[in-house]
Amino acid sequence: MHDMGVRSEHAHLAGMASIGLGVAAWATSLEVEPGLGLDRADRWGLFVGEWAPTFFGLGLALSHYEQQDGTLNAPVHEIREQQQKKVG
């Protein structure tokens, strides 16, 4: 993933977004599907809420890789230049 340009910050932002999306899915399910009750809304919220730990775990793994690679604090354009030098 790191070689494709995905950084730890991207995964952490996706984790934060999925927390908000889980709350939004829960609230939306309550409003859009009123006859199905709270149980249905809870299932939607939990389903989306399970994404957050996955994204945070990916972010942590990418962060460790970036620390070993020496690219943790490097801007994206510097990383791309390093990759082009390795290839070319």
Backbone as JSON, one array per atom type, in Angstrom:
{
  "sequence": "MHDMGVRSEHAHLAGMASIGLGVAAWATSLEVEPGLGLDRADRWGLFVGEWAPTFFGLGLALSHYEQQDGTLNAPVHEIREQQQKKVG",
  "N": [[0.81, -1.19, 0.0], [1.95, 1.2, 0.73], [3.75, 1.65, -1.3], [2.03, 2.3, -3.3], [1.32, 4.82, -2.7], [-0.25, 5.29, -0.52], [-0.49, 6.68, 2.63], [0.21, 6.69, 6.18], [-1.27, 8.7, 7.35], [-3.47, 8.89, 5.66], [-4.86, 6.52, 6.17], [-5.45, 6.88, 8.88], [-7.12, 9.13, 8.74], [-9.23, 8.02, 7.29], [-10.15, 6.24, 9.21], [-11.11, 8.02, 11.17], [-13.11, 9.26, 9.67], [-14.8, 7.09, 9.25], [-15.85, 6.67, 11.77], [-17.51, 8.89, 12.11], [-19.19, 8.35, 9.94], [-20.38, 6.0, 10.81], [-21.97, 6.9, 12.95], [-23.63, 8.59, 11.49], [-24.86, 6.7, 9.79], [-26.3, 5.22, 11.64], [-28.08, 7.18, 12.68], [-29.4, 7.91, 10.33], [-30.62, 5.52, 9.6], [-32.47, 5.29, 11.64], [-34.23, 7.37, 10.96], [-34.96, 6.92, 8.24], [-35.87, 4.31, 8.09], [-38.24, 3.86, 9.86], [-40.08, 1.92, 10.78], [-38.65, -0.35, 11.36], [-37.23, -0.18, 13.67], [-35.02, 0.32, 16.56], [-33.13, -1.7, 16.71], [-32.38, -2.38, 14.08], [-31.14, 0.01, 13.27], [-29.03, 0.05, 15.07], [-27.58, -2.17, 14.16], [-26.73, -1.26, 11.61], [-25.14, 0.93, 12.38], [-23.16, -0.39, 13.9], [-22.07, -2.07, 11.94], [-20.82, -0.28, 10.13], [-19.22, 0.97, 11.97], [-17.32, -0.93, 12.58], [-15.36, -0.61, 10.72], [-13.58, 1.38, 11.49], [-11.55, 0.44, 13.45], [-10.11, -1.2, 11.73], [-9.07, 0.55, 9.78], [-7.5, 2.17, 11.47], [-5.69, 0.27, 12.39], [-4.38, -0.36, 9.97], [-3.26, 2.14, 9.52], [-1.47, 2.3, 11.67], [0.26, 0.18, 11.05], [1.29, 1.1, 8.59], [2.54, 3.39, 9.54], [4.6, 2.32, 11.11], [6.05, 1.09, 9.08], [6.78, 3.35, 7.6], [8.42, 4.61, 9.45], [10.59, 2.84, 9.58], [11.38, 2.94, 6.96], [12.14, 5.53, 6.72], [10.53, 7.56, 5.81], [8.56, 8.79, 7.25], [8.14, 11.49, 8.05], [8.46, 12.73, 5.66], [7.55, 14.74, 2.84], [5.04, 14.01, 0.35], [5.89, 14.41, -2.32], [8.67, 14.14, -2.15], [8.94, 11.45, -1.53], [7.94, 10.27, -3.84], [9.9, 11.11, -5.64], [12.1, 9.69, -4.65], [11.24, 7.08, -5.17], [11.15, 7.13, -7.95], [13.85, 7.42, -8.53], [14.82, 4.96, -7.66], [13.61, 3.23, -9.46], [14.44, 4.21, -11.95]],
  "CA": [[0.0, 0.0, 0.0], [2.83, 2.35, 0.82], [4.32, 1.87, -2.63], [0.97, 2.88, -4.14], [1.14, 6.2, -2.3], [-1.11, 5.39, 0.67], [0.3, 7.03, 3.81], [-0.46, 6.41, 7.45], [-2.25, 9.75, 7.58], [-4.67, 8.57, 4.9], [-5.58, 5.47, 6.89], [-6.0, 7.45, 10.11], [-8.25, 9.98, 8.35], [-10.32, 7.11, 6.93], [-10.69, 5.74, 10.47], [-11.91, 9.09, 11.77], [-14.3, 9.44, 8.84], [-15.71, 5.96, 9.42], [-16.56, 6.87, 13.03], [-18.6, 9.8, 11.78], [-20.11, 7.66, 9.04], [-21.14, 5.06, 11.62], [-23.01, 7.67, 13.65], [-24.58, 9.04, 10.47], [-25.63, 5.53, 9.34], [-27.23, 4.89, 12.72], [-29.13, 8.2, 12.72], [-30.16, 7.84, 9.09], [-31.45, 4.34, 9.66], [-33.61, 5.6, 12.52], [-35.16, 8.26, 10.27], [-35.42, 6.41, 6.95], [-36.53, 3.03, 8.3], [-38.83, 3.98, 11.19], [-40.81, 0.73, 11.19], [-37.77, -1.46, 11.68], [-36.83, -0.02, 15.05], [-33.68, 0.65, 17.0], [-32.22, -2.82, 16.45], [-31.86, -2.25, 12.71], [-30.22, 1.15, 13.27], [-27.82, -0.38, 15.78], [-26.79, -3.05, 13.28], [-26.07, -0.42, 10.6], [-24.08, 1.69, 13.04], [-22.07, -1.3, 14.26], [-21.43, -2.54, 10.72], [-19.9, 0.76, 9.65], [-18.29, 1.24, 13.06], [-16.23, -1.91, 12.57], [-14.32, -0.19, 9.78], [-12.61, 2.28, 12.13], [-10.35, -0.24, 13.95], [-9.35, -1.71, 10.59], [-8.3, 1.66, 9.22], [-6.49, 2.58, 12.44], [-4.65, -0.76, 12.35], [-3.6, -0.13, 8.75], [-2.48, 3.36, 9.74], [-0.37, 1.97, 12.56], [1.22, -0.63, 10.29], [1.95, 1.98, 7.64], [3.41, 4.28, 10.31], [5.81, 1.55, 11.44], [6.8, 0.92, 7.83], [7.35, 4.65, 7.26], [9.52, 4.87, 10.38], [11.73, 2.03, 9.15], [11.77, 3.39, 5.62], [12.64, 6.9, 6.82], [9.65, 8.48, 5.09], [7.45, 9.17, 8.11], [7.93, 12.94, 8.02], [8.78, 13.26, 4.33], [6.42, 15.1, 1.99], [4.72, 13.02, -0.67], [6.69, 14.6, -3.54], [10.0, 13.58, -1.91], [8.81, 9.99, -1.6], [7.81, 9.93, -5.27], [11.22, 11.3, -6.26], [12.93, 8.55, -4.23], [10.78, 5.9, -5.89], [11.56, 7.26, -9.35], [15.29, 7.17, -8.59], [15.01, 3.52, -7.5], [13.16, 2.58, -10.69], [15.19, 4.72, -13.1]],
  "C": [[0.86, 1.26, 0.0], [3.43, 2.68, -0.55], [3.3, 2.47, -3.6], [0.67, 4.32, -3.75], [0.22, 6.39, -1.1], [-0.22, 5.62, 1.87], [-0.49, 6.71, 5.06], [-1.52, 7.46, 7.75], [-3.56, 9.46, 6.85], [-5.51, 7.54, 5.64], [-6.19, 6.02, 8.18], [-7.19, 8.37, 9.81], [-9.46, 9.13, 7.96], [-10.96, 6.53, 8.2], [-11.57, 6.78, 11.15], [-13.21, 9.3, 10.98], [-15.3, 8.3, 9.05], [-16.44, 6.03, 10.76], [-17.76, 7.79, 12.8], [-19.64, 9.16, 10.88], [-20.96, 6.65, 9.8], [-22.26, 5.74, 12.37], [-24.07, 8.13, 12.66], [-25.44, 7.89, 9.97], [-26.67, 5.15, 10.39], [-28.41, 5.88, 12.72], [-30.01, 8.15, 11.47], [-31.09, 6.64, 9.1], [-32.66, 4.55, 10.57], [-34.67, 6.41, 11.79], [-35.78, 7.62, 9.03], [-36.22, 5.12, 7.11], [-37.23, 3.01, 9.66], [-39.55, 2.72, 11.67], [-39.93, -0.42, 11.65], [-37.12, -1.34, 13.06], [-35.35, 0.25, 15.27], [-32.67, -0.46, 16.7], [-31.58, -2.72, 15.07], [-30.84, -1.11, 12.63], [-28.92, 0.79, 13.97], [-26.96, -1.27, 14.91], [-26.06, -2.26, 12.2], [-24.9, 0.34, 11.21], [-22.89, 0.82, 13.4], [-21.33, -1.8, 13.03], [-20.4, -1.53, 10.21], [-18.85, 1.06, 10.72], [-17.14, 0.26, 13.14], [-15.11, -1.53, 11.61], [-13.22, 0.6, 10.47], [-11.39, 1.54, 12.68], [-9.47, -0.8, 12.83], [-8.48, -0.61, 9.99], [-7.21, 2.13, 10.17], [-5.35, 1.56, 12.5], [-3.77, -0.63, 11.12], [-2.72, 1.1, 8.9], [-1.28, 3.1, 10.64], [0.7, 1.15, 11.84], [1.98, 0.22, 9.28], [2.91, 2.94, 8.35], [4.71, 3.58, 10.69], [6.69, 1.37, 10.19], [7.49, 2.23, 7.45], [8.51, 5.01, 8.19], [10.77, 4.1, 9.96], [12.28, 2.5, 7.82], [12.37, 4.79, 5.65], [11.78, 7.92, 6.13], [8.49, 8.97, 5.94], [7.13, 10.65, 8.02], [8.19, 13.55, 6.65], [7.51, 13.64, 3.58], [6.24, 14.08, 0.86], [5.6, 13.18, -1.91], [8.11, 14.07, -3.36], [9.98, 12.06, -2.01], [8.72, 9.55, -3.05], [9.14, 10.09, -5.99], [12.14, 10.15, -5.91], [12.54, 7.29, -4.98], [11.2, 5.95, -7.35], [13.06, 7.01, -9.52], [15.59, 5.68, -8.48], [14.68, 2.79, -8.79], [14.08, 2.95, -11.85], [16.63, 4.63, -12.91]]
}
